[in-house]
Every structure is written in structure tokens, then in C-alpha cells.
């Protein structure tokens, strides 16, 4: 199995889909973060993503694991949509410096 889709990540796909839906809904209501979200998505999506499973423009499993460990201390911690929104707001402030 590739680093992008380890067994733990595959088991969590339903919860990741629910988190993505929750983040998307919250992001729709915060147009000031749309450009930041697009920049971050572009920065974290591996080149040639269409040639590798899961054939979706999503960050690599290595990046997701890194973010989970640095944010929550564990790869098993569920992603909180509010934390994602706070991270996007932080990125926006950081990019404007």
C-alpha cells in the first residue's frame, strides 16, 4: 500500500469524508478564506495526482499524518472542522505578513 493511503488512513475515509463535508460547509460561509483555502489546496496536492490512487486532488497521506501529529499528537485523533478553519485563518494571516 502506498504512503498516500496507509491502512489506518483507508479505515478513516468515511470520517474524513464527513470532515471534508463539514469543512466545505463552513468554508462556504467564510468567503474571506476561499483564496487561502485554494492556495493551501494547491500547495499540498501532489503533482500528478491523477496518475495515482485514489485519483483525487488531496494531500498525501504523509502530509496528513504530519499535520495530525503536530496538531493533536496522534494520527488517530479525529480532525476537527473548527481546527481546520482556524488553521486556514492562521495561514491567511501568515501569508499577509
NUZAKE-669557 format. One line per field, with one value per residue: chain; x, z, y of N, C-alpha, C, O in turn; residue in three letters. Coordinates in steps of 0.02 Angstrom, whole numbers, plus 50000, padded with zeros to 5 digits. Atoms other than C-alpha are relative to their C-alpha. Layout:
// residues N
mol: (A / ...)
n_u: (X / ...)
n_w: (Z / ...)
n_v: (Y / ...)
ca_u: (X / ...)
ca_w: (Z / ...)
ca_v: (Y / ...)
c_u: (X / ...)
c_w: (Z / ...)
c_v: (Y / ...)
o_u: (X / ...)
o_w: (Z / ...)
o_v: (Y / ...)
type: (ALA / ...)
***
This chain:
// residues 97
mol: (A / A / A / A / A / A / A / A / A / A / A / A / A / A / A / A / A / A / A / A / A / A / A / A / A / A / A / A / A / A / A / A / A / A / A / A / A / A / A / A / A / A / A / A / A / A / A / A / A / A / A / A / A / A / A / A / A / A / A / A / A / A / A / A / A / A / A / A / A / A / A / A / A / A / A / A / A / A / A / A / A / A / A / A / A / A / A / A / A / A / A / A / A / A / A / A / A)
n_u: (50042 / 49959 / 49998 / 50058 / 50061 / 49984 / 50060 / 50038 / 50034 / 50055 / 50054 / 50030 / 50029 / 50067 / 49997 / 49968 / 50051 / 50045 / 49963 / 49995 / 50065 / 50009 / 49955 / 50026 / 50059 / 49977 / 49961 / 50048 / 50025 / 49944 / 49969 / 49934 / 49950 / 50001 / 49935 / 49952 / 50013 / 49976 / 49926 / 49977 / 50016 / 49952 / 49934 / 49995 / 50020 / 49941 / 50003 / 50016 / 50047 / 50046 / 49968 / 49994 / 50059 / 50071 / 50018 / 50034 / 49952 / 49998 / 49932 / 49974 / 50010 / 49944 / 50016 / 50055 / 49974 / 49961 / 50045 / 50036 / 49955 / 49981 / 50059 / 50034 / 49956 / 50014 / 50033 / 50066 / 50046 / 50043 / 49989 / 50053 / 50012 / 49983 / 49927 / 49982 / 50016 / 49951 / 49937 / 50006 / 49995 / 49930 / 49963 / 50016 / 49963 / 49929 / 49985 / 50004 / 49943)
n_w: (50000 / 50006 / 49942 / 50003 / 49977 / 49954 / 49974 / 49953 / 50037 / 50038 / 49951 / 49979 / 50056 / 49987 / 49956 / 50038 / 50045 / 49959 / 49981 / 50060 / 50011 / 49948 / 50015 / 50060 / 49981 / 49962 / 50046 / 50042 / 49962 / 49985 / 50065 / 49990 / 49997 / 50061 / 50035 / 49958 / 50006 / 50067 / 50000 / 49959 / 50038 / 50055 / 49970 / 49968 / 50046 / 50036 / 50073 / 50032 / 49957 / 50042 / 50020 / 49942 / 49957 / 50015 / 50059 / 49976 / 49983 / 49928 / 49974 / 49990 / 49934 / 49957 / 49977 / 49952 / 49937 / 49969 / 49972 / 49944 / 49943 / 49975 / 49973 / 49947 / 49966 / 50020 / 50065 / 49989 / 49977 / 50055 / 50021 / 49979 / 50052 / 49973 / 50003 / 50070 / 50014 / 49965 / 50036 / 50061 / 49979 / 49984 / 50064 / 50032 / 49964 / 50012 / 50069 / 50010 / 49967)
n_v: (49941 / 49940 / 49955 / 49955 / 50033 / 50054 / 50035 / 49958 / 49947 / 50030 / 50014 / 49937 / 49963 / 49973 / 49942 / 49946 / 49973 / 49960 / 49940 / 49959 / 49969 / 49949 / 49944 / 49968 / 49961 / 49942 / 49958 / 49963 / 49942 / 49955 / 49984 / 49971 / 50053 / 50040 / 49997 / 50034 / 50072 / 50021 / 49999 / 50056 / 50061 / 50004 / 50014 / 50065 / 50054 / 50023 / 49998 / 50064 / 50038 / 50038 / 50062 / 50044 / 50010 / 50009 / 49960 / 49940 / 49947 / 49994 / 50004 / 50068 / 50030 / 49977 / 49932 / 50005 / 50028 / 49947 / 49949 / 50029 / 50007 / 49934 / 49966 / 50036 / 50046 / 50070 / 50007 / 50030 / 49949 / 49975 / 49931 / 49956 / 49951 / 49933 / 49994 / 49988 / 49930 / 49959 / 50007 / 49959 / 49930 / 49989 / 49998 / 49936 / 49948 / 50012 / 49982 / 49927 / 49967)
ca_u: (50000 / 50068 / 50117 / 49969 / 49844 / 49905 / 49788 / 49742 / 49700 / 49593 / 49494 / 49462 / 49398 / 49215 / 49260 / 49375 / 49231 / 49118 / 49252 / 49278 / 49092 / 49088 / 49240 / 49166 / 49003 / 49093 / 49208 / 49059 / 49004 / 49178 / 49216 / 49365 / 49454 / 49415 / 49576 / 49678 / 49595 / 49631 / 49814 / 49835 / 49748 / 49864 / 50019 / 49976 / 49910 / 50048 / 50090 / 50024 / 49888 / 49781 / 49908 / 49899 / 49760 / 49646 / 49648 / 49588 / 49673 / 49703 / 49859 / 49972 / 49949 / 50121 / 50065 / 49901 / 49993 / 50116 / 49975 / 49880 / 50032 / 50082 / 49903 / 49838 / 49988 / 49918 / 49869 / 49716 / 49637 / 49485 / 49504 / 49401 / 49322 / 49341 / 49528 / 49538 / 49451 / 49567 / 49717 / 49653 / 49632 / 49809 / 49875 / 49786 / 49864 / 50036 / 50028 / 49988 / 50146)
ca_w: (50000 / 49958 / 50085 / 50024 / 50077 / 50227 / 50313 / 50453 / 50328 / 50223 / 50379 / 50416 / 50243 / 50298 / 50441 / 50325 / 50202 / 50341 / 50399 / 50220 / 50204 / 50369 / 50322 / 50150 / 50226 / 50349 / 50211 / 50102 / 50240 / 50252 / 50079 / 50152 / 50168 / 49994 / 49913 / 50060 / 50050 / 49863 / 49889 / 50027 / 49923 / 49777 / 49890 / 49971 / 49821 / 49748 / 49565 / 49450 / 49575 / 49430 / 49398 / 49574 / 49678 / 49747 / 49590 / 49690 / 49715 / 49900 / 50008 / 50028 / 50173 / 50238 / 50246 / 50332 / 50460 / 50492 / 50518 / 50633 / 50742 / 50752 / 50787 / 50900 / 50949 / 50866 / 50694 / 50771 / 50830 / 50727 / 50628 / 50700 / 50567 / 50681 / 50691 / 50501 / 50491 / 50623 / 50526 / 50366 / 50459 / 50527 / 50351 / 50286 / 50422 / 50394 / 50205 / 50226 / 50328)
ca_v: (50000 / 50173 / 50305 / 50407 / 50276 / 50177 / 50053 / 50175 / 50311 / 50193 / 50141 / 50325 / 50375 / 50386 / 50504 / 50603 / 50622 / 50685 / 50806 / 50867 / 50898 / 50993 / 51098 / 51133 / 51192 / 51307 / 51371 / 51417 / 51535 / 51616 / 51688 / 51781 / 51614 / 51547 / 51609 / 51546 / 51375 / 51365 / 51415 / 51286 / 51152 / 51191 / 51187 / 51022 / 50924 / 50816 / 50843 / 50707 / 50659 / 50596 / 50457 / 50382 / 50307 / 50372 / 50484 / 50635 / 50803 / 50778 / 50799 / 50649 / 50530 / 50583 / 50765 / 50719 / 50612 / 50755 / 50880 / 50760 / 50727 / 50910 / 50968 / 50830 / 50724 / 50567 / 50508 / 50426 / 50589 / 50642 / 50802 / 50944 / 51056 / 51209 / 51173 / 51169 / 51337 / 51409 / 51342 / 51424 / 51590 / 51572 / 51536 / 51691 / 51800 / 51720 / 51743 / 51928 / 51963)
c_u: (50045 / 49998 / 49939 / 49938 / 50018 / 49937 / 49959 / 49961 / 49941 / 49941 / 49963 / 49967 / 49929 / 50001 / 50034 / 49950 / 49951 / 50034 / 50006 / 49934 / 49987 / 50044 / 49974 / 49940 / 50021 / 50038 / 49954 / 49975 / 50055 / 50037 / 50069 / 50056 / 50004 / 50067 / 50054 / 49992 / 50024 / 50076 / 50026 / 49987 / 50052 / 50070 / 50007 / 49979 / 50061 / 49991 / 49987 / 49951 / 49953 / 50029 / 50003 / 49934 / 50008 / 49975 / 49957 / 50053 / 49999 / 50073 / 50022 / 49986 / 50055 / 49985 / 49943 / 50023 / 50041 / 49955 / 49963 / 50045 / 50019 / 49941 / 49974 / 50045 / 49991 / 49967 / 49929 / 49947 / 49956 / 50015 / 49939 / 49992 / 50016 / 50076 / 50024 / 49986 / 50049 / 50068 / 49998 / 50006 / 50072 / 50042 / 49988 / 50040 / 50075 / 50019 / 50001 / 50058 / 50053)
c_w: (50000 / 50063 / 50001 / 50029 / 50044 / 50028 / 50048 / 49964 / 49961 / 50047 / 50018 / 49944 / 50013 / 50046 / 49965 / 49953 / 50039 / 50022 / 49940 / 49985 / 50050 / 49987 / 49939 / 50016 / 50037 / 49954 / 49954 / 50034 / 50018 / 49936 / 50007 / 50003 / 49936 / 49964 / 50039 / 49995 / 49933 / 49997 / 50039 / 49965 / 49945 / 50026 / 50025 / 49955 / 49960 / 49924 / 49971 / 50040 / 49959 / 49978 / 50057 / 50038 / 50061 / 49943 / 50019 / 50017 / 50075 / 50024 / 50010 / 50071 / 50048 / 50028 / 50052 / 50067 / 50037 / 50034 / 50061 / 50062 / 50028 / 50031 / 50063 / 50040 / 49982 / 49932 / 50007 / 50023 / 49942 / 49985 / 50019 / 49947 / 50023 / 49999 / 49929 / 49983 / 50035 / 49965 / 49936 / 50017 / 50018 / 49936 / 49965 / 50033 / 49985 / 49929 / 49989 / 50032 / 49950)
c_v: (50062 / 50042 / 50045 / 49968 / 49941 / 49969 / 50042 / 50054 / 49972 / 49986 / 50064 / 50039 / 50025 / 50061 / 50059 / 50032 / 50044 / 50065 / 50047 / 50035 / 50056 / 50061 / 50038 / 50045 / 50064 / 50049 / 50040 / 50063 / 50050 / 50017 / 50033 / 49950 / 49959 / 50000 / 49964 / 49925 / 49974 / 49999 / 49940 / 49933 / 49990 / 49981 / 49929 / 49942 / 49979 / 50007 / 49931 / 49958 / 49956 / 49934 / 49949 / 49995 / 50043 / 50044 / 50061 / 50052 / 50015 / 49997 / 49928 / 49976 / 50022 / 50069 / 49998 / 49973 / 50053 / 50051 / 49973 / 49995 / 50068 / 50037 / 49965 / 49952 / 49927 / 49999 / 49973 / 50050 / 50023 / 50073 / 50042 / 50055 / 50071 / 50011 / 50015 / 50073 / 50048 / 49998 / 50042 / 50075 / 50017 / 50006 / 50067 / 50056 / 49993 / 50021 / 50075 / 50037 / 50019)
o_u: (50096 / 49954 / 49918 / 49892 / 50008 / 49883 / 49897 / 49905 / 49888 / 49884 / 49904 / 49942 / 49914 / 49965 / 50016 / 49951 / 49932 / 50003 / 49997 / 49934 / 49962 / 50021 / 49974 / 49935 / 49996 / 50031 / 49968 / 49960 / 50041 / 50094 / 50109 / 50114 / 50045 / 50092 / 50097 / 50042 / 50054 / 50105 / 50073 / 50029 / 50076 / 50105 / 50061 / 49987 / 50092 / 49937 / 50009 / 49951 / 49929 / 49993 / 50023 / 49898 / 50063 / 49914 / 49911 / 50107 / 49974 / 50116 / 49981 / 49975 / 50042 / 49996 / 49947 / 50004 / 50034 / 49967 / 49955 / 50024 / 50021 / 49950 / 49959 / 50024 / 50026 / 49927 / 49890 / 49888 / 49983 / 50032 / 49882 / 50041 / 50041 / 50099 / 50071 / 50028 / 50069 / 50103 / 50047 / 50038 / 50096 / 50085 / 50035 / 50069 / 50108 / 50072 / 50034 / 50065 / 50105)
o_w: (50034 / 50105 / 50054 / 50051 / 50024 / 50020 / 50045 / 49982 / 49958 / 50028 / 50034 / 49956 / 49996 / 50034 / 49978 / 49943 / 50015 / 50022 / 49947 / 49966 / 50032 / 49994 / 49939 / 49991 / 50023 / 49962 / 49937 / 50001 / 50051 / 49926 / 49960 / 49996 / 49932 / 49946 / 50010 / 49989 / 49929 / 49969 / 50016 / 49966 / 49935 / 49995 / 50021 / 49974 / 49926 / 49898 / 49998 / 50034 / 49984 / 49951 / 50046 / 50045 / 50088 / 49936 / 49983 / 50040 / 50097 / 49989 / 50018 / 50117 / 50107 / 50087 / 50103 / 50120 / 50098 / 50091 / 50110 / 50118 / 50089 / 50077 / 50113 / 50092 / 50008 / 49915 / 49959 / 50028 / 49888 / 50030 / 50004 / 49931 / 49985 / 49985 / 49920 / 49951 / 50006 / 49961 / 49919 / 49981 / 50002 / 49931 / 49937 / 49999 / 49974 / 49920 / 49943 / 50023 / 49969)
o_v: (50063 / 50034 / 50068 / 50004 / 49883 / 49997 / 50040 / 50070 / 50004 / 49997 / 50062 / 50094 / 50082 / 50109 / 50117 / 50093 / 50097 / 50118 / 50108 / 50094 / 50109 / 50118 / 50100 / 50101 / 50118 / 50110 / 50097 / 50113 / 50100 / 49994 / 50030 / 49967 / 49913 / 49947 / 49930 / 49888 / 49920 / 49952 / 49907 / 49889 / 49934 / 49942 / 49900 / 49884 / 50020 / 49997 / 49881 / 49897 / 49905 / 49891 / 49892 / 50044 / 50048 / 50054 / 50081 / 50035 / 50066 / 49969 / 49883 / 50016 / 50031 / 50082 / 50032 / 49998 / 50061 / 50070 / 50009 / 50011 / 50076 / 50077 / 49998 / 49927 / 49884 / 50043 / 49974 / 50033 / 50036 / 50112 / 50023 / 50090 / 50112 / 50066 / 50053 / 50106 / 50098 / 50049 / 50075 / 50112 / 50071 / 50050 / 50096 / 50098 / 50044 / 50051 / 50100 / 50097 / 50047)
type: (UNK / UNK / UNK / UNK / UNK / UNK / UNK / UNK / UNK / UNK / UNK / UNK / UNK / UNK / UNK / UNK / UNK / UNK / UNK / UNK / UNK / UNK / UNK / UNK / UNK / UNK / UNK / UNK / UNK / UNK / UNK / UNK / UNK / UNK / UNK / UNK / UNK / UNK / UNK / UNK / UNK / UNK / UNK / UNK / UNK / UNK / UNK / UNK / UNK / UNK / UNK / UNK / UNK / UNK / UNK / UNK / UNK / UNK / UNK / UNK / UNK / UNK / UNK / UNK / UNK / UNK / UNK / UNK / UNK / UNK / UNK / UNK / UNK / UNK / UNK / UNK / UNK / UNK / UNK / UNK / UNK / UNK / UNK / UNK / UNK / UNK / UNK / UNK / UNK / UNK / UNK / UNK / UNK / UNK / UNK / UNK / UNK)
***
